Amino acid sequence: MKKAIQQFLRDEEGAAAIEYGLLVGLISVMIIGGATLAGASIQTIFNTISTALQTASKNTGT
């Protein structure tokens, strides 16, 4: 029984799996944050273009 407990305490496979899970979670959070920031920037660009096109359209009388 003592040998089984010592072997269990030395087993690091579960710890490695938890570490990889934490890394994947952190990377996911970073990707989501980056995509959110990029999405906001892209939306601002499209809004600026849309406003410019609407202004140009009104100035030409079309």
URSULSUL-V848020 format. One record per residue. RES is the residue in three letters. OMEGA is omega in degrees with one decimal (* if undefined). Layout:
BEGIN
{{RES | OMEGA} {RES | OMEGA}}
END
This chain:
BEGIN
{{MET | -179.9} {LYS | -179.9} {LYS | 179.6} {ALA | 179.3} {ILE | 178.5} {GLN | 178.4} {GLN | 178.5} {PHE | -179.5} {LEU | 178.7} {ARG | -178.1} {ASP | -177.0} {GLU | -178.1} {GLU | 179.2} {GLY | 178.8} {ALA | 179.0} {ALA | 179.1} {ALA | 178.4} {ILE | 179.2} {GLU | 178.1} {TYR | 177.3} {GLY | 177.4} {LEU | 177.6} {LEU | 178.9} {VAL | 178.2} {GLY | 179.3} {LEU | 178.3} {ILE | 178.2} {SER | 178.8} {VAL | 179.3} {MET | 179.2} {ILE | 179.7} {ILE | 178.3} {GLY | 178.6} {GLY | 178.7} {ALA | 178.1} {THR | 179.4} {LEU | 179.3} {ALA | 178.9} {GLY | 179.1} {ALA | 179.0} {SER | 179.9} {ILE | 178.0} {GLN | 177.5} {THR | 179.3} {ILE | -179.6} {PHE | 176.9} {ASN | 177.8} {THR | 178.9} {ILE | 179.6} {SER | 178.8} {THR | 179.1} {ALA | 179.0} {LEU | 177.9} {GLN | 178.1} {THR | 179.5} {ALA | -179.9} {SER | 179.6} {LYS | -178.8} {ASN | 179.4} {THR | 178.7} {GLY | 179.6} {THR | *}}
END
